[in-house]
């Protein structure tokens, strides 16, 4: 029974932390500290400090961070995404 209680407390803590983080991002957005804009390349929402979107977001610049399974299952597309090993300089 203590396992369920511990898991319940852990879930409550995680949900509370995410909620507080979302509130802070929202307040910073209201104050002009952050802007929520769409990436012009992939159309996903991203945070920026200016009211204009950058050329690309983190998802566009670093696809392996967001889509590890896709890269594993489609290794031929790794060169298209710029994920091949760079030649030594």
PDB file of N, CA, C and O in Angstrom, chain B, residues numbered from 101:
ATOM      1  N   UNK B 101       0.807  -1.191   0.000  1.00  0.00           N
ATOM      2  CA  UNK B 101       0.000   0.000   0.000  1.00  0.00           C
ATOM      3  C   UNK B 101       0.856   1.263   0.000  1.00  0.00           C
ATOM      4  O   UNK B 101       0.454   2.284  -0.558  1.00  0.00           O
ATOM      5  N   UNK B 102       2.020   1.202   0.615  1.00  0.00           N
ATOM      6  CA  UNK B 102       2.877   2.389   0.647  1.00  0.00           C
ATOM      7  C   UNK B 102       3.407   2.727  -0.739  1.00  0.00           C
ATOM      8  O   UNK B 102       3.712   3.888  -1.013  1.00  0.00           O
ATOM      9  N   UNK B 103       3.524   1.736  -1.619  1.00  0.00           N
ATOM     10  CA  UNK B 103       3.981   2.007  -2.984  1.00  0.00           C
ATOM     11  C   UNK B 103       2.977   2.906  -3.688  1.00  0.00           C
ATOM     12  O   UNK B 103       3.371   3.860  -4.359  1.00  0.00           O
ATOM     13  N   UNK B 104       1.696   2.622  -3.550  1.00  0.00           N
ATOM     14  CA  UNK B 104       0.661   3.440  -4.171  1.00  0.00           C
ATOM     15  C   UNK B 104       0.652   4.856  -3.604  1.00  0.00           C
ATOM     16  O   UNK B 104       0.460   5.828  -4.335  1.00  0.00           O
ATOM     17  N   UNK B 105       0.857   4.958  -2.316  1.00  0.00           N
ATOM     18  CA  UNK B 105       0.897   6.279  -1.700  1.00  0.00           C
ATOM     19  C   UNK B 105       2.096   7.076  -2.204  1.00  0.00           C
ATOM     20  O   UNK B 105       1.978   8.268  -2.486  1.00  0.00           O
ATOM     21  N   UNK B 106       3.246   6.420  -2.316  1.00  0.00           N
ATOM     22  CA  UNK B 106       4.438   7.097  -2.814  1.00  0.00           C
ATOM     23  C   UNK B 106       4.259   7.523  -4.272  1.00  0.00           C
ATOM     24  O   UNK B 106       4.643   8.631  -4.648  1.00  0.00           O
ATOM     25  N   UNK B 107       3.683   6.651  -5.086  1.00  0.00           N
ATOM     26  CA  UNK B 107       3.442   7.007  -6.484  1.00  0.00           C
ATOM     27  C   UNK B 107       2.445   8.148  -6.608  1.00  0.00           C
ATOM     28  O   UNK B 107       2.604   9.025  -7.458  1.00  0.00           O
ATOM     29  N   UNK B 108       1.431   8.141  -5.775  1.00  0.00           N
ATOM     30  CA  UNK B 108       0.451   9.224  -5.798  1.00  0.00           C
ATOM     31  C   UNK B 108       1.099  10.550  -5.425  1.00  0.00           C
ATOM     32  O   UNK B 108       0.829  11.569  -6.061  1.00  0.00           O
ATOM     33  N   UNK B 109       1.933  10.549  -4.424  1.00  0.00           N
ATOM     34  CA  UNK B 109       2.635  11.773  -4.016  1.00  0.00           C
ATOM     35  C   UNK B 109       3.570  12.238  -5.123  1.00  0.00           C
ATOM     36  O   UNK B 109       3.666  13.436  -5.387  1.00  0.00           O
ATOM     37  N   UNK B 110       4.260  11.305  -5.775  1.00  0.00           N
ATOM     38  CA  UNK B 110       5.162  11.664  -6.867  1.00  0.00           C
ATOM     39  C   UNK B 110       4.390  12.287  -8.031  1.00  0.00           C
ATOM     40  O   UNK B 110       4.842  13.273  -8.612  1.00  0.00           O
ATOM     41  N   UNK B 111       3.242  11.729  -8.372  1.00  0.00           N
ATOM     42  CA  UNK B 111       2.422  12.281  -9.453  1.00  0.00           C
ATOM     43  C   UNK B 111       1.927  13.670  -9.090  1.00  0.00           C
ATOM     44  O   UNK B 111       1.921  14.564  -9.936  1.00  0.00           O
ATOM     45  N   UNK B 112       1.516  13.863  -7.861  1.00  0.00           N
ATOM     46  CA  UNK B 112       1.041  15.179  -7.414  1.00  0.00           C
ATOM     47  C   UNK B 112       2.164  16.205  -7.503  1.00  0.00           C
ATOM     48  O   UNK B 112       1.939  17.331  -7.945  1.00  0.00           O
ATOM     49  N   UNK B 113       3.359  15.830  -7.093  1.00  0.00           N
ATOM     50  CA  UNK B 113       4.500  16.753  -7.142  1.00  0.00           C
ATOM     51  C   UNK B 113       4.826  17.118  -8.589  1.00  0.00           C
ATOM     52  O   UNK B 113       5.073  18.287  -8.884  1.00  0.00           O
ATOM     53  N   UNK B 114       4.831  16.147  -9.490  1.00  0.00           N
ATOM     54  CA  UNK B 114       5.141  16.413 -10.897  1.00  0.00           C
ATOM     55  C   UNK B 114       4.080  17.313 -11.525  1.00  0.00           C
ATOM     56  O   UNK B 114       4.414  18.271 -12.221  1.00  0.00           O
ATOM     57  N   UNK B 115       2.825  17.015 -11.288  1.00  0.00           N
ATOM     58  CA  UNK B 115       1.748  17.845 -11.846  1.00  0.00           C
ATOM     59  C   UNK B 115       1.815  19.261 -11.287  1.00  0.00           C
ATOM     60  O   UNK B 115       1.606  20.225 -12.024  1.00  0.00           O
ATOM     61  N   UNK B 116       2.100  19.397 -10.015  1.00  0.00           N
ATOM     62  CA  UNK B 116       2.215  20.728  -9.411  1.00  0.00           C
ATOM     63  C   UNK B 116       3.389  21.500 -10.010  1.00  0.00           C
ATOM     64  O   UNK B 116       3.260  22.692 -10.289  1.00  0.00           O
ATOM     65  N   UNK B 117       4.523  20.845 -10.210  1.00  0.00           N
ATOM     66  CA  UNK B 117       5.690  21.514 -10.782  1.00  0.00           C
ATOM     67  C   UNK B 117       5.424  21.967 -12.218  1.00  0.00           C
ATOM     68  O   UNK B 117       5.799  23.076 -12.598  1.00  0.00           O
ATOM     69  N   UNK B 118       4.789  21.124 -13.005  1.00  0.00           N
ATOM     70  CA  UNK B 118       4.458  21.501 -14.385  1.00  0.00           C
ATOM     71  C   UNK B 118       3.467  22.660 -14.401  1.00  0.00           C
ATOM     72  O   UNK B 118       3.595  23.572 -15.217  1.00  0.00           O
ATOM     73  N   UNK B 119       2.499  22.630 -13.522  1.00  0.00           N
ATOM     74  CA  UNK B 119       1.506  23.707 -13.454  1.00  0.00           C
ATOM     75  C   UNK B 119       2.153  25.030 -13.063  1.00  0.00           C
ATOM     76  O   UNK B 119       1.857  26.066 -13.658  1.00  0.00           O
ATOM     77  N   UNK B 120       3.023  25.002 -12.080  1.00  0.00           N
ATOM     78  CA  UNK B 120       3.709  26.231 -11.658  1.00  0.00           C
ATOM     79  C   UNK B 120       4.596  26.752 -12.781  1.00  0.00           C
ATOM     80  O   UNK B 120       4.652  27.960 -13.011  1.00  0.00           O
ATOM     81  N   UNK B 121       5.286  25.864 -13.480  1.00  0.00           N
ATOM     82  CA  UNK B 121       6.098  26.285 -14.624  1.00  0.00           C
ATOM     83  C   UNK B 121       5.258  26.934 -15.710  1.00  0.00           C
ATOM     84  O   UNK B 121       5.654  27.948 -16.285  1.00  0.00           O
ATOM     85  N   UNK B 122       4.098  26.351 -15.992  1.00  0.00           N
ATOM     86  CA  UNK B 122       3.210  26.927 -17.003  1.00  0.00           C
ATOM     87  C   UNK B 122       2.694  28.292 -16.570  1.00  0.00           C
ATOM     88  O   UNK B 122       2.559  29.197 -17.394  1.00  0.00           O
ATOM     89  N   UNK B 123       2.410  28.441 -15.301  1.00  0.00           N
ATOM     90  CA  UNK B 123       1.955  29.740 -14.796  1.00  0.00           C
ATOM     91  C   UNK B 123       3.054  30.782 -14.956  1.00  0.00           C
ATOM     92  O   UNK B 123       2.775  31.903 -15.382  1.00  0.00           O
ATOM     93  N   UNK B 124       4.295  30.442 -14.625  1.00  0.00           N
ATOM     94  CA  UNK B 124       5.396  31.389 -14.774  1.00  0.00           C
ATOM     95  C   UNK B 124       5.619  31.770 -16.226  1.00  0.00           C
ATOM     96  O   UNK B 124       5.852  32.942 -16.524  1.00  0.00           O
ATOM     97  N   UNK B 125       5.552  30.804 -17.139  1.00  0.00           N
ATOM     98  CA  UNK B 125       5.703  31.123 -18.562  1.00  0.00           C
ATOM     99  C   UNK B 125       4.571  32.033 -19.015  1.00  0.00           C
ATOM    100  O   UNK B 125       4.796  32.964 -19.788  1.00  0.00           O
ATOM    101  N   UNK B 126       3.366  31.775 -18.546  1.00  0.00           N
ATOM    102  CA  UNK B 126       2.239  32.628 -18.900  1.00  0.00           C
ATOM    103  C   UNK B 126       2.389  34.037 -18.377  1.00  0.00           C
ATOM    104  O   UNK B 126       2.096  34.997 -19.091  1.00  0.00           O
ATOM    105  N   UNK B 127       2.842  34.181 -17.137  1.00  0.00           N
ATOM    106  CA  UNK B 127       3.036  35.516 -16.565  1.00  0.00           C
ATOM    107  C   UNK B 127       4.151  36.248 -17.296  1.00  0.00           C
ATOM    108  O   UNK B 127       4.029  37.441 -17.574  1.00  0.00           O
ATOM    109  N   UNK B 128       5.237  35.550 -17.611  1.00  0.00           N
ATOM    110  CA  UNK B 128       6.315  36.183 -18.377  1.00  0.00           C
ATOM    111  C   UNK B 128       5.828  36.594 -19.761  1.00  0.00           C
ATOM    112  O   UNK B 128       6.252  37.618 -20.298  1.00  0.00           O
ATOM    113  N   UNK B 129       4.935  35.793 -20.336  1.00  0.00           N
ATOM    114  CA  UNK B 129       4.345  36.168 -21.623  1.00  0.00           C
ATOM    115  C   UNK B 129       3.503  37.423 -21.515  1.00  0.00           C
ATOM    116  O   UNK B 129       3.540  38.275 -22.402  1.00  0.00           O
ATOM    117  N   UNK B 130       2.741  37.543 -20.431  1.00  0.00           N
ATOM    118  CA  UNK B 130       1.935  38.750 -20.231  1.00  0.00           C
ATOM    119  C   UNK B 130       2.801  39.984 -20.010  1.00  0.00           C
ATOM    120  O   UNK B 130       2.435  41.085 -20.420  1.00  0.00           O
ATOM    121  N   UNK B 131       3.938  39.801 -19.368  1.00  0.00           N
ATOM    122  CA  UNK B 131       4.828  40.929 -19.082  1.00  0.00           C
ATOM    123  C   UNK B 131       5.764  41.251 -20.235  1.00  0.00           C
ATOM    124  O   UNK B 131       6.482  42.249 -20.179  1.00  0.00           O
ATOM    125  N   UNK B 132       5.773  40.431 -21.278  1.00  0.00           N
ATOM    126  CA  UNK B 132       6.640  40.683 -22.422  1.00  0.00           C
ATOM    127  C   UNK B 132       8.012  40.057 -22.288  1.00  0.00           C
ATOM    128  O   UNK B 132       8.908  40.380 -23.067  1.00  0.00           O
ATOM    129  N   UNK B 133       8.203  39.177 -21.329  1.00  0.00           N
ATOM    130  CA  UNK B 133       9.491  38.518 -21.161  1.00  0.00           C
ATOM    131  C   UNK B 133       9.708  37.407 -22.168  1.00  0.00           C
ATOM    132  O   UNK B 133      10.838  37.167 -22.595  1.00  0.00           O
ATOM    133  N   UNK B 134       8.656  36.737 -22.546  1.00  0.00           N
ATOM    134  CA  UNK B 134       8.699  35.679 -23.548  1.00  0.00           C
ATOM    135  C   UNK B 134       7.507  35.833 -24.473  1.00  0.00           C
ATOM    136  O   UNK B 134       6.456  36.344 -24.086  1.00  0.00           O
ATOM    137  N   UNK B 135       7.691  35.390 -25.679  1.00  0.00           N
ATOM    138  CA  UNK B 135       6.599  35.350 -26.643  1.00  0.00           C
ATOM    139  C   UNK B 135       6.448  33.920 -27.135  1.00  0.00           C
ATOM    140  O   UNK B 135       7.438  33.216 -27.335  1.00  0.00           O
ATOM    141  N   UNK B 136       5.231  33.504 -27.324  1.00  0.00           N
ATOM    142  CA  UNK B 136       4.959  32.172 -27.851  1.00  0.00           C
ATOM    143  C   UNK B 136       4.602  32.362 -29.322  1.00  0.00           C
ATOM    144  O   UNK B 136       3.573  32.954 -29.647  1.00  0.00           O
ATOM    145  N   UNK B 137       5.457  31.857 -30.204  1.00  0.00           N
ATOM    146  CA  UNK B 137       5.282  32.037 -31.645  1.00  0.00           C
ATOM    147  C   UNK B 137       5.372  30.688 -32.338  1.00  0.00           C
ATOM    148  O   UNK B 137       5.793  29.698 -31.740  1.00  0.00           O
ATOM    149  N   UNK B 138       4.976  30.657 -33.598  1.00  0.00           N
ATOM    150  CA  UNK B 138       5.095  29.447 -34.399  1.00  0.00           C
ATOM    151  C   UNK B 138       6.394  29.482 -35.185  1.00  0.00           C
ATOM    152  O   UNK B 138       6.802  30.520 -35.705  1.00  0.00           O
ATOM    153  N   UNK B 139       7.030  28.325 -35.259  1.00  0.00           N
ATOM    154  CA  UNK B 139       8.245  28.187 -36.057  1.00  0.00           C
ATOM    155  C   UNK B 139       7.854  28.256 -37.534  1.00  0.00           C
ATOM    156  O   UNK B 139       6.930  27.555 -37.944  1.00  0.00           O
ATOM    157  N   UNK B 140       8.530  29.082 -38.351  1.00  0.00           N
ATOM    158  CA  UNK B 140       8.155  29.174 -39.760  1.00  0.00           C
ATOM    159  C   UNK B 140       8.491  27.910 -40.558  1.00  0.00           C
ATOM    160  O   UNK B 140       7.914  27.676 -41.621  1.00  0.00           O
ATOM    161  N   UNK B 141       9.418  27.098 -40.051  1.00  0.00           N
ATOM    162  CA  UNK B 141       9.819  25.899 -40.786  1.00  0.00           C
ATOM    163  C   UNK B 141       8.883  24.722 -40.546  1.00  0.00           C
ATOM    164  O   UNK B 141       8.448  24.071 -41.495  1.00  0.00           O
ATOM    165  N   UNK B 142       8.569  24.444 -39.275  1.00  0.00           N
ATOM    166  CA  UNK B 142       7.799  23.237 -38.963  1.00  0.00           C
ATOM    167  C   UNK B 142       6.428  23.520 -38.360  1.00  0.00           C
ATOM    168  O   UNK B 142       5.669  22.582 -38.115  1.00  0.00           O
ATOM    169  N   UNK B 143       6.089  24.786 -38.113  1.00  0.00           N
ATOM    170  CA  UNK B 143       4.793  25.203 -37.597  1.00  0.00           C
ATOM    171  C   UNK B 143       4.502  24.741 -36.169  1.00  0.00           C
ATOM    172  O   UNK B 143       3.338  24.685 -35.772  1.00  0.00           O
ATOM    173  N   UNK B 144       5.524  24.413 -35.398  1.00  0.00           N
ATOM    174  CA  UNK B 144       5.328  24.064 -33.993  1.00  0.00           C
ATOM    175  C   UNK B 144       5.479  25.313 -33.135  1.00  0.00           C
ATOM    176  O   UNK B 144       6.168  26.261 -33.511  1.00  0.00           O
ATOM    177  N   UNK B 145       4.821  25.299 -31.971  1.00  0.00           N
ATOM    178  CA  UNK B 145       4.910  26.424 -31.043  1.00  0.00           C
ATOM    179  C   UNK B 145       6.275  26.430 -30.392  1.00  0.00           C
ATOM    180  O   UNK B 145       6.806  25.372 -30.056  1.00  0.00           O
ATOM    181  N   UNK B 146       6.848  27.598 -30.209  1.00  0.00           N
ATOM    182  CA  UNK B 146       8.150  27.733 -29.568  1.00  0.00           C
ATOM    183  C   UNK B 146       8.188  29.034 -28.775  1.00  0.00           C
ATOM    184  O   UNK B 146       7.410  29.950 -29.041  1.00  0.00           O
ATOM    185  N   UNK B 147       9.084  29.113 -27.813  1.00  0.00           N
ATOM    186  CA  UNK B 147       9.260  30.321 -27.003  1.00  0.00           C
ATOM    187  C   UNK B 147      10.420  31.136 -27.552  1.00  0.00           C
ATOM    188  O   UNK B 147      11.439  30.580 -27.960  1.00  0.00           O
ATOM    189  N   UNK B 148      10.263  32.448 -27.561  1.00  0.00           N
ATOM    190  CA  UNK B 148      11.330  33.334 -28.007  1.00  0.00           C
ATOM    191  C   UNK B 148      11.274  34.624 -27.187  1.00  0.00           C
ATOM    192  O   UNK B 148      10.245  34.939 -26.590  1.00  0.00           O
ATOM    193  N   UNK B 149      12.362  35.352 -27.159  1.00  0.00           N
ATOM    194  CA  UNK B 149      12.401  36.598 -26.396  1.00  0.00           C
ATOM    195  C   UNK B 149      11.996  37.791 -27.250  1.00  0.00           C
ATOM    196  O   UNK B 149      11.835  38.892 -26.723  1.00  0.00           O
ATOM    197  N   UNK B 150      11.829  37.600 -28.545  1.00  0.00           N
ATOM    198  CA  UNK B 150      11.333  38.657 -29.415  1.00  0.00           C
ATOM    199  C   UNK B 150       9.955  38.268 -29.925  1.00  0.00           C
ATOM    200  O   UNK B 150       9.558  37.107 -29.826  1.00  0.00           O
ATOM    201  N   UNK B 151       9.236  39.221 -30.462  1.00  0.00           N
ATOM    202  CA  UNK B 151       7.889  38.907 -30.936  1.00  0.00           C
ATOM    203  C   UNK B 151       7.873  38.340 -32.358  1.00  0.00           C
ATOM    204  O   UNK B 151       6.803  38.117 -32.924  1.00  0.00           O
ATOM    205  N   UNK B 152       9.041  38.107 -32.931  1.00  0.00           N
ATOM    206  CA  UNK B 152       9.137  37.509 -34.259  1.00  0.00           C
ATOM    207  C   UNK B 152       9.809  36.146 -34.143  1.00  0.00           C
ATOM    208  O   UNK B 152      10.760  35.986 -33.377  1.00  0.00           O
ATOM    209  N   UNK B 153       9.326  35.168 -34.894  1.00  0.00           N
ATOM    210  CA  UNK B 153       9.936  33.837 -34.814  1.00  0.00           C
ATOM    211  C   UNK B 153      11.321  33.813 -35.433  1.00  0.00           C
ATOM    212  O   UNK B 153      11.619  34.580 -36.349  1.00  0.00           O
ATOM    213  N   UNK B 154      12.158  32.930 -34.927  1.00  0.00           N
ATOM    214  CA  UNK B 154      13.483  32.719 -35.506  1.00  0.00           C
ATOM    215  C   UNK B 154      13.328  31.928 -36.785  1.00  0.00           C
ATOM    216  O   UNK B 154      12.224  31.502 -37.122  1.00  0.00           O
ATOM    217  N   UNK B 155      14.410  31.727 -37.496  1.00  0.00           N
ATOM    218  CA  UNK B 155      14.363  30.969 -38.738  1.00  0.00           C
ATOM    219  C   UNK B 155      13.988  29.522 -38.528  1.00  0.00           C
ATOM    220  O   UNK B 155      13.375  28.902 -39.396  1.00  0.00           O
ATOM    221  N   UNK B 156      14.356  28.975 -37.369  1.00  0.00           N
ATOM    222  CA  UNK B 156      14.022  27.590 -37.053  1.00  0.00           C
ATOM    223  C   UNK B 156      14.012  27.431 -35.537  1.00  0.00           C
ATOM    224  O   UNK B 156      14.595  28.233 -34.807  1.00  0.00           O
ATOM    225  N   UNK B 157      13.338  26.382 -35.083  1.00  0.00           N
ATOM    226  CA  UNK B 157      13.255  26.132 -33.645  1.00  0.00           C
ATOM    227  C   UNK B 157      14.214  25.000 -33.262  1.00  0.00           C
ATOM    228  O   UNK B 157      14.920  24.462 -34.115  1.00  0.00           O
ATOM    229  N   UNK B 158      14.233  24.655 -32.004  1.00  0.00           N
ATOM    230  CA  UNK B 158      15.116  23.583 -31.536  1.00  0.00           C
ATOM    231  C   UNK B 158      14.787  22.269 -32.216  1.00  0.00           C
ATOM    232  O   UNK B 158      15.686  21.479 -32.509  1.00  0.00           O
ATOM    233  N   UNK B 159      13.532  22.029 -32.466  1.00  0.00           N
ATOM    234  CA  UNK B 159      13.125  20.791 -33.132  1.00  0.00           C
ATOM    235  C   UNK B 159      13.699  20.718 -34.545  1.00  0.00           C
ATOM    236  O   UNK B 159      14.090  19.640 -34.994  1.00  0.00           O
ATOM    237  N   UNK B 160      13.755  21.836 -35.245  1.00  0.00           N
ATOM    238  CA  UNK B 160      14.309  21.858 -36.603  1.00  0.00           C
ATOM    239  C   UNK B 160      15.833  21.740 -36.589  1.00  0.00           C
ATOM    240  O   UNK B 160      16.410  21.049 -37.429  1.00  0.00           O
ATOM    241  N   UNK B 161      16.482  22.408 -35.642  1.00  0.00           N
ATOM    242  CA  UNK B 161      17.946  22.416 -35.602  1.00  0.00           C
ATOM    243  C   UNK B 161      18.530  21.132 -35.052  1.00  0.00           C
ATOM    244  O   UNK B 161      19.623  20.736 -35.458  1.00  0.00           O
ATOM    245  N   UNK B 162      17.837  20.470 -34.142  1.00  0.00           N
ATOM    246  CA  UNK B 162      18.344  19.262 -33.495  1.00  0.00           C
ATOM    247  C   UNK B 162      17.287  18.159 -33.541  1.00  0.00           C
ATOM    248  O   UNK B 162      16.678  17.860 -32.514  1.00  0.00           O
ATOM    249  N   UNK B 163      17.053  17.549 -34.697  1.00  0.00           N
ATOM    250  CA  UNK B 163      15.976  16.564 -34.811  1.00  0.00           C
ATOM    251  C   UNK B 163      16.209  15.306 -33.987  1.00  0.00           C
ATOM    252  O   UNK B 163      15.245  14.637 -33.615  1.00  0.00           O
ATOM    253  N   UNK B 164      17.450  14.966 -33.695  1.00  0.00           N
ATOM    254  CA  UNK B 164      17.710  13.754 -32.918  1.00  0.00           C
ATOM    255  C   UNK B 164      17.208  13.911 -31.491  1.00  0.00           C
ATOM    256  O   UNK B 164      16.788  12.929 -30.879  1.00  0.00           O
ATOM    257  N   UNK B 165      17.241  15.116 -30.949  1.00  0.00           N
ATOM    258  CA  UNK B 165      16.755  15.334 -29.589  1.00  0.00           C
ATOM    259  C   UNK B 165      15.263  15.055 -29.475  1.00  0.00           C
ATOM    260  O   UNK B 165      14.798  14.565 -28.446  1.00  0.00           O
ATOM    261  N   UNK B 166      14.513  15.365 -30.524  1.00  0.00           N
ATOM    262  CA  UNK B 166      13.067  15.225 -30.472  1.00  0.00           C
ATOM    263  C   UNK B 166      12.554  13.911 -31.072  1.00  0.00           C
ATOM    264  O   UNK B 166      11.503  13.409 -30.673  1.00  0.00           O
ATOM    265  N   UNK B 167      13.299  13.364 -32.027  1.00  0.00           N
ATOM    266  CA  UNK B 167      12.783  12.203 -32.762  1.00  0.00           C
ATOM    267  C   UNK B 167      13.836  11.096 -32.862  1.00  0.00           C
ATOM    268  O   UNK B 167      14.280  10.745 -33.956  1.00  0.00           O
ATOM    269  N   UNK B 168      14.226  10.556 -31.713  1.00  0.00           N
ATOM    270  CA  UNK B 168      15.242   9.514 -31.723  1.00  0.00           C
ATOM    271  C   UNK B 168      14.763   8.259 -32.445  1.00  0.00           C
ATOM    272  O   UNK B 168      15.513   7.662 -33.217  1.00  0.00           O
ATOM    273  N   UNK B 169      13.526   7.861 -32.199  1.00  0.00           N
ATOM    274  CA  UNK B 169      13.015   6.636 -32.807  1.00  0.00           C
ATOM    275  C   UNK B 169      12.895   6.776 -34.313  1.00  0.00           C
ATOM    276  O   UNK B 169      13.149   5.813 -35.036  1.00  0.00           O
ATOM    277  N   UNK B 170      12.518   7.939 -34.802  1.00  0.00           N
ATOM    278  CA  UNK B 170      12.418   8.132 -36.251  1.00  0.00           C
ATOM    279  C   UNK B 170      13.780   7.977 -36.907  1.00  0.00           C
ATOM    280  O   UNK B 170      13.879   7.366 -37.971  1.00  0.00           O
ATOM    281  N   UNK B 171      14.829   8.511 -36.301  1.00  0.00           N
ATOM    282  CA  UNK B 171      16.164   8.405 -36.870  1.00  0.00           C
ATOM    283  C   UNK B 171      16.637   6.956 -36.850  1.00  0.00           C
ATOM    284  O   UNK B 171      17.302   6.505 -37.783  1.00  0.00           O
ATOM    285  N   UNK B 172      16.296   6.230 -35.793  1.00  0.00           N
ATOM    286  CA  UNK B 172      16.698   4.823 -35.714  1.00  0.00           C
ATOM    287  C   UNK B 172      16.001   3.997 -36.789  1.00  0.00           C
ATOM    288  O   UNK B 172      16.623   3.133 -37.408  1.00  0.00           O
ATOM    289  N   UNK B 173      14.719   4.257 -37.014  1.00  0.00           N
ATOM    290  CA  UNK B 173      13.950   3.462 -37.970  1.00  0.00           C
ATOM    291  C   UNK B 173      14.117   3.927 -39.411  1.00  0.00           C
ATOM    292  O   UNK B 173      13.777   3.181 -40.329  1.00  0.00           O
ATOM    293  N   UNK B 174      14.625   5.124 -39.639  1.00  0.00           N
ATOM    294  CA  UNK B 174      14.835   5.648 -40.987  1.00  0.00           C
ATOM    295  C   UNK B 174      16.273   6.148 -41.121  1.00  0.00           C
ATOM    296  O   UNK B 174      16.483   7.356 -41.237  1.00  0.00           O
ATOM    297  N   UNK B 175      17.271   5.258 -41.110  1.00  0.00           N
ATOM    298  CA  UNK B 175      18.655   5.719 -41.134  1.00  0.00           C
ATOM    299  C   UNK B 175      19.039   6.423 -42.438  1.00  0.00           C
ATOM    300  O   UNK B 175      19.969   7.230 -42.448  1.00  0.00           O
ATOM    301  N   UNK B 176      18.347   6.133 -43.526  1.00  0.00           N
ATOM    302  CA  UNK B 176      18.688   6.783 -44.800  1.00  0.00           C
ATOM    303  C   UNK B 176      18.328   8.257 -44.776  1.00  0.00           C
ATOM    304  O   UNK B 176      18.943   9.049 -45.489  1.00  0.00           O
ATOM    305  N   UNK B 177      17.365   8.637 -43.987  1.00  0.00           N
ATOM    306  CA  UNK B 177      16.977  10.039 -43.903  1.00  0.00           C
ATOM    307  C   UNK B 177      17.896  10.829 -42.974  1.00  0.00           C
ATOM    308  O   UNK B 177      17.763  12.047 -42.864  1.00  0.00           O
ATOM    309  N   UNK B 178      18.807  10.159 -42.318  1.00  0.00           N
ATOM    310  CA  UNK B 178      19.723  10.856 -41.406  1.00  0.00           C
ATOM    311  C   UNK B 178      20.581  11.850 -42.166  1.00  0.00           C
ATOM    312  O   UNK B 178      20.879  12.926 -41.649  1.00  0.00           O
ATOM    313  N   UNK B 179      20.987  11.509 -43.395  1.00  0.00           N
ATOM    314  CA  UNK B 179      21.795  12.452 -44.166  1.00  0.00           C
ATOM    315  C   UNK B 179      20.975  13.660 -44.589  1.00  0.00           C
ATOM    316  O   UNK B 179      21.500  14.770 -44.678  1.00  0.00           O
ATOM    317  N   UNK B 180      19.688  13.451 -44.851  1.00  0.00           N
ATOM    318  CA  UNK B 180      18.817  14.571 -45.201  1.00  0.00           C
ATOM    319  C   UNK B 180      18.655  15.507 -44.019  1.00  0.00           C
ATOM    320  O   UNK B 180      18.606  16.724 -44.195  1.00  0.00           O
ATOM    321  N   UNK B 181      18.571  14.955 -42.815  1.00  0.00           N
ATOM    322  CA  UNK B 181      18.410  15.755 -41.617  1.00  0.00           C
ATOM    323  C   UNK B 181      19.718  16.367 -41.131  1.00  0.00           C
ATOM    324  O   UNK B 181      19.721  17.134 -40.169  1.00  0.00           O
ATOM    325  N   UNK B 182      20.824  16.039 -41.781  1.00  0.00           N
ATOM    326  CA  UNK B 182      22.115  16.571 -41.362  1.00  0.00           C
ATOM    327  C   UNK B 182      22.681  15.845 -40.161  1.00  0.00           C
ATOM    328  O   UNK B 182      23.356  16.453 -39.330  1.00  0.00           O
ATOM    329  N   UNK B 183      22.414  14.540 -40.056  1.00  0.00           N
ATOM    330  CA  UNK B 183      22.830  13.789 -38.883  1.00  0.00           C
ATOM    331  C   UNK B 183      23.990  12.857 -39.159  1.00  0.00           C
ATOM    332  O   UNK B 183      24.317  12.020 -38.318  1.00  0.00           O
ATOM    333  N   UNK B 184      24.622  12.980 -40.319  1.00  0.00           N
ATOM    334  CA  UNK B 184      25.746  12.107 -40.628  1.00  0.00           C
ATOM    335  C   UNK B 184      26.990  12.633 -39.949  1.00  0.00           C
ATOM    336  O   UNK B 184      27.049  13.802 -39.567  1.00  0.00           O
ATOM    337  N   UNK B 185      27.965  11.794 -39.800  1.00  0.00           N
ATOM    338  CA  UNK B 185      29.211  12.204 -39.151  1.00  0.00           C
ATOM    339  C   UNK B 185      29.936  13.201 -40.037  1.00  0.00           C
ATOM    340  O   UNK B 185      29.975  13.061 -41.260  1.00  0.00           O
ATOM    341  N   UNK B 186      30.501  14.195 -39.406  1.00  0.00           N
ATOM    342  CA  UNK B 186      31.240  15.202 -40.159  1.00  0.00           C
ATOM    343  C   UNK B 186      32.652  14.714 -40.393  1.00  0.00           C
ATOM    344  O   UNK B 186      33.215  14.002 -39.562  1.00  0.00           O
ATOM    345  N   UNK B 187      33.224  15.093 -41.518  1.00  0.00           N
ATOM    346  CA  UNK B 187      34.597  14.691 -41.826  1.00  0.00           C
ATOM    347  C   UNK B 187      35.555  15.455 -40.940  1.00  0.00           C
ATOM    348  O   UNK B 187      35.292  16.609 -40.602  1.00  0.00           O
ATOM    349  N   UNK B 188      36.678  14.830 -40.552  1.00  0.00           N
ATOM    350  CA  UNK B 188      37.651  15.529 -39.686  1.00  0.00           C
ATOM    351  C   UNK B 188      38.252  16.703 -40.434  1.00  0.00           C
ATOM    352  O   UNK B 188      38.476  16.647 -41.643  1.00  0.00           O
ATOM    353  N   UNK B 189      38.506  17.757 -39.696  1.00  0.00           N
ATOM    354  CA  UNK B 189      39.060  18.986 -40.325  1.00  0.00           C
ATOM    355  C   UNK B 189      40.539  19.017 -40.235  1.00  0.00           C
ATOM    356  O   UNK B 189      41.167  19.965 -40.706  1.00  0.00           O
TER     357      UNK B 189
END
